[in-house]
C-alpha cells in the first residue's frame, strides 16, 4: 500500500469558478503542497465531476495525489488518487473494494483515538484529527487537543493529519505534537499569495526536522 505523503495537505475552497480553482491549486502545488483534497459539498454533479477531473490531471502534472472529500463514487469516476471519509461517508472496506489497494483512503477521526485505531485495522491510509483551532469552514466543530496527536503517535503507525483552523502561527505546535501533515484551507487559499503561503507551511516541516 502506498504511503500518504507528509507535509502540507491543501483543501480546496468550494467555488463555481473552475478556472480560478485551477489557478489557485496550481499556485499551491507550485508552492510545494504534498497533497490536495477536493472539497465541494454542492449538489452540482456536473460541476463537481468536471472540477475533480481537471484537478486530478493538474495534480498529476506535479506528481501530487488528489483526494476527493466524502464522495467515493466521484473519486472512482474521476480516477482520483483516493477518498477522504467522514463519519457518514461509508466504510474503509467499501472504499477499498471500489478503489483498490493502491489508492489512498483517509478517515476523519475527530477527537477519537478509538476511531483511528479502528480505521487503521480496517486498512486506512491515514487518519485525521481535529478541529484543533477555531475554523471558518467549521466554526462549531468540537476541539481536539495536541495531546491527542501525542497519544496517537504511540499507537497508530499510519500518517497523522491535523486539521481545523491551522495557520502559520500555530501549525508548528501540531507538527511537534506528532502531525505528519497539516490539512489547511483558509490559511492557504485565502492568502494574498497562495504559492508563498504553501511554501511557508512547508518551511514549518523543515524547521521541525532541523530541531
C-alpha positions, 0 to 999 in steps of 0.5 A: 500500500502506498504511503500518504505523503507528509507535509502540507495537505491543501483543501480546496475552497468550494467555488463555481469558478473552475478556472480560478480553482485551477489557478489557485491549486496550481499556485499551491502545488507550485508552492510545494503542497504534498497533497490536495483534497477536493472539497465541494459539498454542492449538489452540482454533479456536473460541476463537481465531476468536471472540477475533480477531473481537471484537478486530478490531471493538474495534480498529476502534472506535479506528481501530487495525489488528489483526494476527493472529500466524502464522495467515493463514487466521484473519486472512482469516476474521476480516477482520483488518487483516493477518498477522504471519509467522514463519519457518514461517508461509508466504510474503509472496506467499501472504499477499498473494494471500489478503489483498490489497494493502491489508492489512498483512503483517509478517515476523519477521526475527530477527537477519537483515538478509538476511531483511528485505531479502528480505521487503521485495522480496517486498512486506512491510509491515514487518519485525521484529527481535529478541529484543533483551532477555531475554523471558518469552514467549521466554526462549531466543530468540537476541539481536539487537543495536541495531546491527542496527536501525542497519544496517537503517535504511540499507537497508530503507525499510519500518517497523522493529519491535523486539521481545523483552523491551522495557520502559520502561527500555530501549525508548528505546535501540531507538527511537534505534537506528532502531525505528519501533515497539516490539512489547511484551507483558509490559511492557504487559499485565502492568502494574498499569495497562495504559492508563498503561503504553501511554501511557508507551511512547508518551511514549518516541516523543515524547521521541525526536522532541523530541531 
